[in-house]
C-alpha cells in the first residue's frame, strides 16, 4: 500500500513520470543545501542531516542510470524514498530550518517519485514560499 497526503483536487501540481535517477540528483541537492545551513547552538540538525543522508544514500545507486530499474524494484524504491522524504520534512519542520529553495527541492523530489500532488503540499512544510514562481499554478 502506498500512502500519500490528501490534497484538494483543485490543488495545482506537476505530474511527472517516475524518474529515480533525477530523484537521486535532487536528494543530493537537498543534502548540499542542508550542509550549507547556518549552525546555531539552539537548533539540533542531527535528525535533518540523518534523514537527508539516508535518503541520498538510498538513491545513489540510481544516479548514473539512463532509466529506472525494473518495475518491481522501482516501485519499492519509490515507496521507500517517499517514506524517507516525509521523514525528512518532519525533521526540517521540527528543527525549523526550512526555506524556499529547500522546499522547492522537496517538491521536485516528490514530483520525480510521481507524487506531484503530495509534493506541492509537503514542500510548504519544508519552507517553500507558496507564492514562489517555481510552484505550479
MARKOLDO-917618 format. One record per residue: residue in three letters; x, y, z of N, C-alpha, C in turn. Coordinates in pm, 1 decimal, decimal comma, padded with zeros to 6 digits. Layout:
% MARKOLDO-917618
res;n.x;n.y;n.z;ca.x;ca.y;ca.z;c.x;c.y;c.z
ALA;X;Y;Z;X;Y;Z;X;Y;Z
...
This chain:
% MARKOLDO-917618
res;n.x;n.y;n.z;ca.x;ca.y;ca.z;c.x;c.y;c.z
UNK;00083,9;-00118,0;00000,0;00000,0;00000,0;00000,0;00088,6;00124,6;00000,0
UNK;00050,2;00223,8;-00077,2;00126,9;00346,8;-00086,5;00044,8;00459,0;-00026,3
UNK;00100,8;00530,9;00070,6;00031,2;00638,2;00139,7;00073,7;00771,0;00079,8
UNK;-00021,8;00857,1;00056,5;00006,2;00989,9;00005,3;-00079,6;01089,8;00082,3
UNK;-00029,3;01210,8;00098,9;-00104,7;01313,2;00169,4;-00221,7;01357,3;00083,2
UNK;-00339,9;01365,0;00144,0;-00459,8;01407,2;00071,4;-00454,5;01558,1;00048,0
UNK;-00487,4;01598,0;-00072,6;-00494,3;01739,1;-00107,6;-00619,9;01759,6;-00189,8
UNK;-00675,0;01880,4;-00184,0;-00792,5;01906,9;-00266,7;-00762,5;01881,5;-00414,3
UNK;-00860,3;01830,6;-00485,3;-00842,3;01800,5;-00628,0;-00802,6;01923,7;-00708,8
UNK;-00840,9;02042,4;-00660,6;-00811,8;02164,5;-00735,9;-00668,5;02214,9;-00714,8
UNK;-00593,4;02153,7;-00625,1;-00456,3;02197,5;-00599,2;-00368,9;02171,9;-00722,0
UNK;-00306,7;02276,7;-00775,8;-00219,6;02254,9;-00891,6;-00091,4;02181,8;-00852,0
UNK;-00045,6;02096,4;-00940,5;00078,9;02023,0;-00917,6;00133,1;01978,1;-01051,3
UNK;00262,7;01947,4;-01052,7;00326,0;01894,3;-01172,8;00319,8;01742,3;-01167,3
UNK;00266,0;01680,9;-01271,1;00262,4;01534,8;-01280,2;00376,2;01492,2;-01371,7
UNK;00475,3;01427,9;-01312,9;00595,7;01387,7;-01384,2;00608,7;01236,5;-01374,0
UNK;00659,6;01174,0;-01477,6;00681,4;01028,7;-01474,8;00791,2;00994,1;-01374,2
UNK;00784,0;00875,2;-01319,1;00884,1;00827,2;-01224,4;01023,6;00841,1;-01285,2
UNK;01113,3;00903,7;-01210,2;01249,5;00925,9;-01258,2;01344,6;00913,3;-01139,2
UNK;01382,9;00790,6;-01107,0;01470,1;00767,0;-00992,2;01609,9;00826,5;-01009,3
UNK;01669,2;00825,7;-01130,4;01799,6;00891,8;-01144,3;01794,0;01040,3;-01106,7
UNK;01690,0;01109,7;-01153,4;01680,2;01251,8;-01119,1;01643,4;01270,1;-00971,9
UNK;01562,1;01181,0;-00917,0;01530,9;01186,6;-00773,5;01660,0;01179,2;-00692,3
UNK;01754,4;01098,0;-00736,9;01883,8;01089,1;-00669,5;01960,6;01219,6;-00675,3
UNK;01954,9;01286,7;-00790,5;02022,9;01415,8;-00803,5;01958,3;01520,2;-00712,3
UNK;01826,2;01517,6;-00704,1;01755,5;01611,7;-00616,5;01789,2;01582,3;-00470,0
UNK;01794,3;01455,2;-00433,0;01830,4;01418,2;-00295,2;01970,9;01467,8;-00261,7
UNK;02061,3;01460,0;-00357,5;02197,5;01510,4;-00336,7;02194,9;01661,8;-00317,3
UNK;02112,3;01732,2;-00396,5;02098,0;01877,6;-00381,1;02046,3;01912,7;-00241,4
UNK;01946,5;01835,5;-00196,2;01889,9;01858,5;-00062,9;01999,3;01844,3;00042,7
UNK;02079,1;01741,3;00031,5;02187,3;01719,1;00128,0;02286,2;01836,0;00126,1
UNK;02317,7;01886,9;00008,3;02408,2;02002,3;-00002,0;02346,3;02127,1;00060,9
UNK;02217,9;02148,9;00035,9;02150,2;02264,6;00095,7;02149,7;02255,2;00247,7
UNK;02128,3;02136,6;00298,4;02126,4;02117,6;00443,6;02265,6;02138,9;00501,9
UNK;02367,4;02093,8;00432,2;02504,0;02112,3;00483,4;02543,7;02259,6;00484,2
UNK;02476,5;02341,6;00402,8;02505,5;02485,4;00397,9;02426,6;02566,9;00500,3
UNK;02334,0;02503,2;00572,5;02254,0;02577,0;00670,4;02343,5;02630,1;00781,9
UNK;02319,0;02754,3;00824,2;02398,7;02807,3;00935,4;02367,4;02730,7;01063,9
UNK;02470,9;02688,7;01132,8;02453,9;02611,7;01256,0;02442,4;02706,6;01375,4
UNK;02347,9;02677,4;01461,9;02334,7;02750,8;01587,1;02331,5;02650,2;01700,3
UNK;02372,0;02693,6;01817,0;02375,2;02600,9;01929,8;02235,8;02571,0;01983,4
UNK;02135,6;02645,0;01938,1;01999,4;02625,3;01987,1;01916,8;02531,1;01900,0
UNK;01971,1;02490,9;01786,2;01897,0;02404,6;01693,8;01976,5;02276,8;01669,2
UNK;01909,9;02163,6;01683,3;01974,6;02035,4;01654,1;01947,0;01997,0;01509,4
UNK;02054,0;01976,1;01434,8;02043,2;01937,8;01294,5;02057,6;01787,6;01275,1
UNK;02081,3;01715,7;01383,8;02110,6;01572,9;01372,8;02003,3;01496,1;01296,5
UNK;01876,5;01518,9;01330,1;01767,7;01447,5;01263,3;01756,2;01483,7;01116,3
UNK;01775,3;01611,7;01085,7;01767,2;01658,6;00946,9;01880,0;01596,7;00864,4
UNK;02000,6;01604,2;00916,3;02116,9;01550,3;00845,0;02103,8;01399,3;00827,8
UNK;02061,2;01329,9;00932,8;02046,4;01183,8;00925,2;01942,5;01144,4;00820,8
UNK;01828,2;01213,5;00819,0;01722,3;01180,6;00722,7;01767,7;01209,4;00579,9
UNK;01832,3;01323,9;00558,1;01879,4;01359,8;00423,6;01987,9;01264,0;00376,2
UNK;02076,0;01225,6;00466,0;02183,9;01133,0;00431,4;02128,0;00996,0;00394,5
UNK;02030,7;00950,3;00469,8;01969,4;00820,0;00441,6;01897,2;00822,2;00306,2
UNK;01824,0;00929,8;00278,8;01752,9;00943,3;00151,5;01850,9;00944,7;00034,7
UNK;01953,2;01026,7;00044,8;02051,6;01036,6;-00063,5;02123,7;00903,6;-00083,1
UNK;02160,1;00840,1;00025,7;02229,3;00711,4;00017,5;02145,0;00603,2;-00047,4
UNK;02015,2;00606,6;-00021,7;01926,3;00507,5;-00081,1;01914,0;00526,3;-00233,1
UNK;01921,2;00651,4;-00278,8;01901,9;00680,6;-00421,2;02032,1;00683,9;-00501,8
UNK;02147,1;00683,0;-00435,1;02276,7;00687,3;-00504,6;02290,4;00580,2;-00612,7
UNK;02248,5;00455,3;-00588,9;02267,4;00352,2;-00691,9;02197,5;00383,1;-00825,2
UNK;02104,6;00477,1;-00825,4;02026,5;00505,3;-00946,3;02072,4;00632,5;-01016,9
UNK;02166,0;00706,2;-00956,7;02211,2;00834,4;-01012,1;02262,4;00825,0;-01155,0
UNK;02340,8;00725,4;-01184,2;02406,7;00716,2;-01314,3;02328,8;00634,0;-01416,8
UNK;02213,1;00584,5;-01379,1;02133,5;00505,2;-01473,0;02071,3;00594,7;-01579,2
UNK;02050,9;00538,3;-01695,0;01982,4;00610,1;-01803,0;01831,5;00612,6;-01778,5
UNK;01783,2;00511,1;-01709,5;01639,8;00497,2;-01685,7;01619,7;00433,1;-01549,1
UNK;01494,3;00414,8;-01512,3;01461,1;00349,8;-01386,2;01500,8;00202,7;-01390,1
UNK;01520,1;00142,4;-01273,3;01543,8;-00002,7;-01268,6;01414,9;-00076,1;-01306,0
UNK;01415,6;-00209,1;-01311,0;01293,2;-00284,4;-01341,3;01177,0;-00243,1;-01249,7
UNK;01055,7;-00259,3;-01300,6;00934,6;-00206,7;-01236,2;00919,1;-00245,9;-01089,5
UNK;00942,8;-00371,4;-01055,2;00925,2;-00413,7;-00915,9;01024,5;-00343,7;-00823,4
UNK;01147,2;-00330,9;-00867,9;01248,7;-00260,8;-00788,3;01213,7;-00112,6;-00780,1
UNK;01176,5;-00053,7;-00892,5;01142,7;00088,7;-00896,2;01026,8;00120,6;-00802,0
UNK;00925,7;00034,8;-00798,5;00810,7;00057,4;-00709,9;00853,0;00054,0;-00563,2
UNK;00939,6;-00039,5;-00529,0;00987,3;-00050,0;-00390,2;01071,1;00072,5;-00353,5
UNK;01161,7;00111,4;-00442,3;01248,1;00226,8;-00416,7;01163,9;00353,5;-00405,8
UNK;01067,0;00367,5;-00492,6;00977,1;00483,6;-00490,1;00909,8;00494,7;-00354,6
UNK;00855,5;00384,9;-00305,7;00784,4;00386,2;-00177,8;00879,8;00419,3;-00062,7
UNK;00996,5;00357,9;-00062,6;01094,5;00384,1;00043,6;01143,5;00528,9;00039,1
UNK;01167,4;00581,1;-00080,8;01213,7;00719,7;-00094,4;01106,4;00817,6;-00046,8
UNK;00980,8;00789,9;-00078,6;00872,2;00877,1;-00033,4;00862,2;00876,0;00118,9
UNK;00876,3;00759,0;00178,5;00872,9;00748,3;00325,0;00987,2;00828,3;00386,9
UNK;01106,9;00813,6;00331,0;01221,8;00889,7;00381,2;01204,3;01039,9;00357,2
UNK;01145,0;01076,4;00243,7;01118,7;01217,4;00215,5;01022,6;01278,1;00316,3
UNK;00920,5;01202,8;00353,6;00825,6;01250,7;00455,3;00895,4;01267,9;00590,3
UNK;00980,7;01172,6;00624,6;01056,6;01180,7;00749,8;01148,5;01302,9;00747,4
UNK;01212,1;01326,4;00634,4;01298,7;01443,0;00619,8;01220,6;01571,7;00644,7
UNK;01103,0;01583,4;00586,3;01021,8;01703,9;00605,0;00981,1;01718,7;00751,3
UNK;00946,2;01609,2;00816,5;00916,0;01615,5;00960,4;01034,6;01673,8;01037,2
UNK;01154,3;01627,6;01004,0;01275,5;01673,9;01072,8;01305,1;01821,1;01041,6
UNK;01286,5;01861,4;00916,3;01306,9;02001,7;00877,2;01211,1;02091,0;00955,0
UNK;01086,4;02048,5;00961,2;00983,3;02125,5;01030,8;01013,6;02133,4;01180,8
UNK;01051,4;02022,1;01240,1;01082,9;02018,5;01383,3;01200,6;02110,1;01416,2
UNK;01303,4;02107,5;01332,2;01422,0;02191,0;01355,1;01398,3;02337,1;01316,9
UNK;01292,5;02363,2;01238,8;01263,3;02499,6;01196,6;01365,9;02556,2;01100,3
UNK;01418,0;02470,5;01012,0;01524,5;02513,8;00921,0;01480,7;02518,6;00774,4
UNK;01350,5;02511,4;00750,1;01302,4;02514,3;00612,7;01324,4;02649,9;00547,9
UNK;01338,8;02648,6;00417,4;01347,5;02772,5;00339,5;01302,4;02741,9;00196,9
UNK;01284,0;02847,4;00119,3;01222,3;02834,8;-00012,8;01293,1;02733,9;-00102,4
UNK;01422,5;02744,8;-00116,9;01495,0;02654,1;-00207,9;01487,9;02509,5;-00160,0
UNK;01498,9;02488,5;-00030,1;01488,4;02353,9;00025,5;01349,3;02297,1;-00000,8
UNK;01246,8;02378,6;00020,2;01110,1;02334,8;-00007,6;01089,2;02302,0;-00154,7
UNK;01149,0;02381,5;-00243,6;01139,0;02353,1;-00387,1;01201,7;02218,3;-00419,8
UNK;01314,7;02189,9;-00358,6;01380,7;02060,6;-00383,2;01296,4;01945,0;-00331,0
UNK;01232,3;01964,1;-00217,6;01143,2;01859,7;-00165,0;01029,2;01835,5;-00264,0
UNK;00971,7;01944,2;-00316,6;00863,8;01928,2;-00415,6;00915,9;01854,5;-00538,4
UNK;01033,7;01892,1;-00586,1;01093,4;01824,6;-00702,1;01116,2;01676,5;-00676,1
UNK;01161,9;01643,7;-00556,0;01182,7;01503,3;-00519,8;01052,5;01425,2;-00533,1
UNK;00945,0;01476,6;-00475,9;00817,2;01406,2;-00481,7;00762,5;01401,3;-00624,1
UNK;00789,4;01505,3;-00702,7;00749,6;01501,1;-00843,5;00821,5;01387,6;-00915,7
UNK;00949,4;01370,4;-00889,2;01026,4;01261,8;-00952,1;00977,8;01124,2;-00908,6
UNK;00908,4;01118,9;-00795,5;00853,3;00992,7;-00745,6;00708,0;00973,5;-00789,4
UNK;00662,2;01053,5;-00885,5;00523,6;01051,2;-00934,4;00423,6;01086,6;-00825,4
UNK;00465,2;01173,0;-00733,8;00379,4;01216,7;-00624,1;00371,3;01369,1;-00622,0
UNK;00341,9;01425,3;-00738,9;00340,1;01570,3;-00753,4;00240,8;01640,2;-00663,3
UNK;00122,9;01582,9;-00646,5;00021,4;01645,4;-00561,0;00072,1;01651,7;-00416,2
UNK;00126,4;01541,8;-00367,9;00181,0;01540,7;-00232,0;00298,9;01637,0;-00220,9
UNK;00383,4;01639,8;-00321,6;00497,6;01730,2;-00320,1;00457,4;01875,9;-00311,2
UNK;00347,9;01912,4;-00378,8;00300,2;02050,4;-00374,7;00258,7;02090,2;-00233,4
UNK;00211,5;01994,6;-00154,4;00170,0;02023,2;-00016,6;00287,1;02017,0;00079,9
UNK;00362,0;01910,2;00072,8;00467,1;01885,3;00171,8;00582,5;01984,6;00158,1
UNK;00601,3;02038,8;00039,5;00709,6;02135,5;00018,8;00687,2;02262,9;00099,9
UNK;00562,4;02296,3;00124,4;00531,8;02414,6;00204,9;00579,3;02394,6;00348,4
UNK;00567,8;02273,0;00398,1;00616,7;02241,4;00533,4;00769,1;02248,6;00539,7
UNK;00834,6;02229,3;00425,7;00981,2;02236,4;00419,4;01029,2;02377,7;00388,1
UNK;00936,7;02473,1;00381,0;00973,9;02613,0;00366,4;00950,4;02676,7;00232,0
UNK;00898,0;02602,6;00134,1;00876,9;02665,5;00003,3;00777,1;02779,7;00016,3
UNK;00808,3;02890,1;-00045,2;00719,8;03005,9;-00046,9;00597,4;02971,6;-00130,9
UNK;00476,6;02982,6;-00073,0;00356,8;02949,0;-00150,6;00337,3;03038,4;-00272,7
UNK;00404,4;03153,4;-00275,2;00393,5;03245,6;-00388,5;00511,8;03233,3;-00484,0
UNK;00594,7;03133,4;-00463,4;00712,1;03113,1;-00547,8;00671,2;03093,3;-00693,7
UNK;00746,6;03153,3;-00783,2;00719,9;03135,9;-00926,1;00753,1;02994,5;-00972,8
UNK;00825,2;02918,9;-00891,2;00859,8;02780,8;-00925,0;00743,2;02684,5;-00902,3
UNK;00644,8;02727,3;-00822,2;00531,8;02639,7;-00790,4;00434,8;02631,9;-00908,1
UNK;00367,5;02518,4;-00920,0;00264,9;02508,0;-01025,2;00148,2;02601,6;-00994,2
UNK;00083,7;02649,8;-01099,6;-00033,5;02736,2;-01078,9;-00141,6;02702,6;-01176,6
